[in-house]
Amino acid sequence: MSTLSVDKLIDIMRATQGDSGDASALTEEVLDTPFTSLNVDSLAVLEIVTQIQDEFQLRIPDAAMEGMKTPRQILDHVNGLLAESS
């Protein structure tokens, strides 16, 4: 069974953040920090989720995506979907 690791999520977040923020601040310690406090806007969250969907061949409903306010919520939701599909 594949899972979305913390390191992989952080790599995806760094890749989508580009020059818009301090990507070096993205570490495991920020998993419970709201995206707004990380200067990650809703478009960036959409990009993160889209990349995860493509990589893991998942479908994450818009309603679920709207409820994801922290990196940990993405991690938990994706890993829950992956566990269901195995």
mmCIF file of the C-alpha atoms, coordinates in Angstrom:
data_MODEL
# 
_entry.id   MODEL 
# 
loop_
_atom_site.group_PDB 
_atom_site.id 
_atom_site.type_symbol 
_atom_site.label_atom_id 
_atom_site.label_alt_id 
_atom_site.label_comp_id 
_atom_site.label_asym_id 
_atom_site.label_entity_id 
_atom_site.label_seq_id 
_atom_site.pdbx_PDB_ins_code 
_atom_site.Cartn_x 
_atom_site.Cartn_y 
_atom_site.Cartn_z 
_atom_site.occupancy 
_atom_site.B_iso_or_equiv 
_atom_site.pdbx_formal_charge 
_atom_site.auth_seq_id 
_atom_site.auth_comp_id 
_atom_site.auth_asym_id 
_atom_site.auth_atom_id 
_atom_site.pdbx_PDB_model_num 
ATOM 1  C CA . MET A 1 1  ? 0.000   0.000  0.000   1.00 0.00 ? 1  MET A CA 1 
ATOM 2  C CA . SER A 1 2  ? 1.364   3.417  -0.905  1.00 0.00 ? 2  SER A CA 1 
ATOM 3  C CA . THR A 1 3  ? 1.021   6.372  1.422   1.00 0.00 ? 3  THR A CA 1 
ATOM 4  C CA . LEU A 1 4  ? 1.674   10.066 1.254   1.00 0.00 ? 4  LEU A CA 1 
ATOM 5  C CA . SER A 1 5  ? 4.649   10.673 3.533   1.00 0.00 ? 5  SER A CA 1 
ATOM 6  C CA . VAL A 1 6  ? 5.307   13.893 5.395   1.00 0.00 ? 6  VAL A CA 1 
ATOM 7  C CA . ASP A 1 7  ? 8.477   14.403 3.347   1.00 0.00 ? 7  ASP A CA 1 
ATOM 8  C CA . LYS A 1 8  ? 6.606   13.944 0.059   1.00 0.00 ? 8  LYS A CA 1 
ATOM 9  C CA . LEU A 1 9  ? 3.896   16.399 1.102   1.00 0.00 ? 9  LEU A CA 1 
ATOM 10 C CA . ILE A 1 10 ? 6.523   18.960 2.081   1.00 0.00 ? 10 ILE A CA 1 
ATOM 11 C CA . ASP A 1 11 ? 8.317   18.459 -1.253  1.00 0.00 ? 11 ASP A CA 1 
ATOM 12 C CA . ILE A 1 12 ? 5.046   19.062 -3.110  1.00 0.00 ? 12 ILE A CA 1 
ATOM 13 C CA . MET A 1 13 ? 4.308   22.147 -1.010  1.00 0.00 ? 13 MET A CA 1 
ATOM 14 C CA . ARG A 1 14 ? 7.781   23.531 -1.684  1.00 0.00 ? 14 ARG A CA 1 
ATOM 15 C CA . ALA A 1 15 ? 7.428   22.898 -5.416  1.00 0.00 ? 15 ALA A CA 1 
ATOM 16 C CA . THR A 1 16 ? 4.078   24.671 -5.588  1.00 0.00 ? 16 THR A CA 1 
ATOM 17 C CA . GLN A 1 17 ? 5.149   27.565 -3.383  1.00 0.00 ? 17 GLN A CA 1 
ATOM 18 C CA . GLY A 1 18 ? 7.928   28.648 -5.737  1.00 0.00 ? 18 GLY A CA 1 
ATOM 19 C CA . ASP A 1 19 ? 9.132   32.171 -5.076  1.00 0.00 ? 19 ASP A CA 1 
ATOM 20 C CA . SER A 1 20 ? 5.963   33.276 -3.296  1.00 0.00 ? 20 SER A CA 1 
ATOM 21 C CA . GLY A 1 21 ? 7.168   32.480 0.211   1.00 0.00 ? 21 GLY A CA 1 
ATOM 22 C CA . ASP A 1 22 ? 9.833   31.004 2.418   1.00 0.00 ? 22 ASP A CA 1 
ATOM 23 C CA . ALA A 1 23 ? 9.825   27.375 1.288   1.00 0.00 ? 23 ALA A CA 1 
ATOM 24 C CA . SER A 1 24 ? 12.641  26.571 3.714   1.00 0.00 ? 24 SER A CA 1 
ATOM 25 C CA . ALA A 1 25 ? 10.177  27.150 6.581   1.00 0.00 ? 25 ALA A CA 1 
ATOM 26 C CA . LEU A 1 26 ? 8.167   24.122 5.467   1.00 0.00 ? 26 LEU A CA 1 
ATOM 27 C CA . THR A 1 27 ? 9.136   21.360 7.864   1.00 0.00 ? 27 THR A CA 1 
ATOM 28 C CA . GLU A 1 28 ? 7.310   18.635 9.776   1.00 0.00 ? 28 GLU A CA 1 
ATOM 29 C CA . GLU A 1 29 ? 6.771   21.110 12.617  1.00 0.00 ? 29 GLU A CA 1 
ATOM 30 C CA . VAL A 1 30 ? 4.257   23.107 10.523  1.00 0.00 ? 30 VAL A CA 1 
ATOM 31 C CA . LEU A 1 31 ? 1.856   20.218 9.858   1.00 0.00 ? 31 LEU A CA 1 
ATOM 32 C CA . ASP A 1 32 ? -0.790  21.670 12.181  1.00 0.00 ? 32 ASP A CA 1 
ATOM 33 C CA . THR A 1 33 ? -0.270  25.283 11.135  1.00 0.00 ? 33 THR A CA 1 
ATOM 34 C CA . PRO A 1 34 ? -3.115  26.752 9.059   1.00 0.00 ? 34 PRO A CA 1 
ATOM 35 C CA . PHE A 1 35 ? -2.234  27.407 5.436   1.00 0.00 ? 35 PHE A CA 1 
ATOM 36 C CA . THR A 1 36 ? -3.104  31.074 5.921   1.00 0.00 ? 36 THR A CA 1 
ATOM 37 C CA . SER A 1 37 ? -0.355  31.342 8.558   1.00 0.00 ? 37 SER A CA 1 
ATOM 38 C CA . LEU A 1 38 ? 2.069   29.689 6.126   1.00 0.00 ? 38 LEU A CA 1 
ATOM 39 C CA . ASN A 1 39 ? 1.222   32.246 3.416   1.00 0.00 ? 39 ASN A CA 1 
ATOM 40 C CA . VAL A 1 40 ? -0.254  29.449 1.292   1.00 0.00 ? 40 VAL A CA 1 
ATOM 41 C CA . ASP A 1 41 ? -3.362  30.736 -0.466  1.00 0.00 ? 41 ASP A CA 1 
ATOM 42 C CA . SER A 1 42 ? -6.321  28.716 -1.719  1.00 0.00 ? 42 SER A CA 1 
ATOM 43 C CA . LEU A 1 43 ? -4.910  28.517 -5.249  1.00 0.00 ? 43 LEU A CA 1 
ATOM 44 C CA . ALA A 1 44 ? -1.687  27.007 -3.897  1.00 0.00 ? 44 ALA A CA 1 
ATOM 45 C CA . VAL A 1 45 ? -3.705  24.477 -1.868  1.00 0.00 ? 45 VAL A CA 1 
ATOM 46 C CA . LEU A 1 46 ? -5.563  23.567 -5.066  1.00 0.00 ? 46 LEU A CA 1 
ATOM 47 C CA . GLU A 1 47 ? -2.218  23.064 -6.837  1.00 0.00 ? 47 GLU A CA 1 
ATOM 48 C CA . ILE A 1 48 ? -0.942  20.877 -3.981  1.00 0.00 ? 48 ILE A CA 1 
ATOM 49 C CA . VAL A 1 49 ? -4.064  18.714 -4.003  1.00 0.00 ? 49 VAL A CA 1 
ATOM 50 C CA . THR A 1 50 ? -4.076  18.479 -7.811  1.00 0.00 ? 50 THR A CA 1 
ATOM 51 C CA . GLN A 1 51 ? -0.481  17.285 -7.839  1.00 0.00 ? 51 GLN A CA 1 
ATOM 52 C CA . ILE A 1 52 ? -1.280  14.679 -5.173  1.00 0.00 ? 52 ILE A CA 1 
ATOM 53 C CA . GLN A 1 53 ? -4.347  13.518 -7.127  1.00 0.00 ? 53 GLN A CA 1 
ATOM 54 C CA . ASP A 1 54 ? -2.240  13.116 -10.264 1.00 0.00 ? 54 ASP A CA 1 
ATOM 55 C CA . GLU A 1 55 ? 0.601   11.333 -8.536  1.00 0.00 ? 55 GLU A CA 1 
ATOM 56 C CA . PHE A 1 56 ? -1.537  8.940  -6.503  1.00 0.00 ? 56 PHE A CA 1 
ATOM 57 C CA . GLN A 1 57 ? -4.376  8.656  -9.042  1.00 0.00 ? 57 GLN A CA 1 
ATOM 58 C CA . LEU A 1 58 ? -6.984  9.789  -6.524  1.00 0.00 ? 58 LEU A CA 1 
ATOM 59 C CA . ARG A 1 59 ? -10.096 11.907 -6.712  1.00 0.00 ? 59 ARG A CA 1 
ATOM 60 C CA . ILE A 1 60 ? -10.525 14.322 -3.832  1.00 0.00 ? 60 ILE A CA 1 
ATOM 61 C CA . PRO A 1 61 ? -13.966 15.983 -3.812  1.00 0.00 ? 61 PRO A CA 1 
ATOM 62 C CA . ASP A 1 62 ? -14.087 19.777 -3.815  1.00 0.00 ? 62 ASP A CA 1 
ATOM 63 C CA . ALA A 1 63 ? -15.989 19.779 -0.517  1.00 0.00 ? 63 ALA A CA 1 
ATOM 64 C CA . ALA A 1 64 ? -13.211 17.763 1.136   1.00 0.00 ? 64 ALA A CA 1 
ATOM 65 C CA . MET A 1 65 ? -10.572 20.045 -0.348  1.00 0.00 ? 65 MET A CA 1 
ATOM 66 C CA . GLU A 1 66 ? -12.321 23.126 1.031   1.00 0.00 ? 66 GLU A CA 1 
ATOM 67 C CA . GLY A 1 67 ? -12.146 21.613 4.520   1.00 0.00 ? 67 GLY A CA 1 
ATOM 68 C CA . MET A 1 68 ? -8.384  21.111 4.382   1.00 0.00 ? 68 MET A CA 1 
ATOM 69 C CA . LYS A 1 69 ? -6.963  23.987 6.386   1.00 0.00 ? 69 LYS A CA 1 
ATOM 70 C CA . THR A 1 70 ? -3.601  22.484 7.431   1.00 0.00 ? 70 THR A CA 1 
ATOM 71 C CA . PRO A 1 71 ? -0.992  20.236 5.828   1.00 0.00 ? 71 PRO A CA 1 
ATOM 72 C CA . ARG A 1 72 ? -1.893  17.472 8.309   1.00 0.00 ? 72 ARG A CA 1 
ATOM 73 C CA . GLN A 1 73 ? -5.511  17.525 7.135   1.00 0.00 ? 73 GLN A CA 1 
ATOM 74 C CA . ILE A 1 74 ? -4.335  16.892 3.567   1.00 0.00 ? 74 ILE A CA 1 
ATOM 75 C CA . LEU A 1 75 ? -1.990  14.152 4.749   1.00 0.00 ? 75 LEU A CA 1 
ATOM 76 C CA . ASP A 1 76 ? -4.668  12.421 6.818   1.00 0.00 ? 76 ASP A CA 1 
ATOM 77 C CA . HIS A 1 77 ? -7.335  12.670 4.119   1.00 0.00 ? 77 HIS A CA 1 
ATOM 78 C CA . VAL A 1 78 ? -5.100  11.365 1.341   1.00 0.00 ? 78 VAL A CA 1 
ATOM 79 C CA . ASN A 1 79 ? -3.774  8.495  3.440   1.00 0.00 ? 79 ASN A CA 1 
ATOM 80 C CA . GLY A 1 80 ? -7.336  7.607  4.421   1.00 0.00 ? 80 GLY A CA 1 
ATOM 81 C CA . LEU A 1 81 ? -8.327  7.429  0.746   1.00 0.00 ? 81 LEU A CA 1 
ATOM 82 C CA . LEU A 1 82 ? -5.258  5.354  -0.072  1.00 0.00 ? 82 LEU A CA 1 
ATOM 83 C CA . ALA A 1 83 ? -6.062  2.924  2.757   1.00 0.00 ? 83 ALA A CA 1 
ATOM 84 C CA . GLU A 1 84 ? -9.648  2.556  1.489   1.00 0.00 ? 84 GLU A CA 1 
ATOM 85 C CA . SER A 1 85 ? -8.482  1.823  -2.042  1.00 0.00 ? 85 SER A CA 1 
ATOM 86 C CA . SER A 1 86 ? -6.033  -0.920 -1.068  1.00 0.00 ? 86 SER A CA 1 
# 
